[in-house]
């Protein structure tokens, strides 16, 4: 995975790109909303993005969408 992302962290950006809020993302990979928030926070920290829009751009550039 790029930039040291875990498989679960890499699952989040494509779902963010669909415009899903954390609660709906949590329903898809069968995780809690808190877990999705943690994955999102880790994604931001590991990649240097500041918000969900930048996370989507990052995912597109890295081919993980």
N, C-alpha and C positions, 0 to 999 in steps of 0.2 A: 504494500500500500504506500502511496506517496506520503512523504513528510511524517512517517511513523504513525499514520492513522491505523486504528484497529479496523477489522472488518465491520464491526457494528458502527463505529464512527463514520465510516465511508458510506454506510447505508442511509445516513441522514440527509446529505445534500440533495440527492435526487427527489426525496420527499418534500424537502423545503422548496425545491424548484416547482413542485406541483402546487405550492401555495398552502400547504397543510400546516396548521398550528401544531404545537408539541403534543397536545392531547390526541389528535388524529394520527400523528406519526407514531405515538406510543401504541396505538391499537394495531398498527400494521406489523411491526416486528415482535409483537407480544411483549412489550416492555412497559414499565411504568412511565408516567410523564416525567417524574424526577430523573429516571435513567436517561430519557431522551434529552432532557436539559443538560445533564452531565456530559453526554456524548457531544452535544452542540457546543458546550463550553470548552471541552477538550479540543474539538475541531478548530474553534476560534484561536485557542492558545497555540496549538501546534502549527497552524498555517498562517497566523498573523492577520486573519480577516477580522473586521470589526462588527459586521452585522450579517443578517441572513442573506441579503442581496449579494454581498461580497462572497459569501460561502457558495452561492449558486455559481457565480462567475469562476471561482476557484475550481469547483467540481467540473465545470465545462472544460476549462483549460487542461485539467488533469485527466479527462476522459472517464470520470467516475459517475456520470449522470446516466 
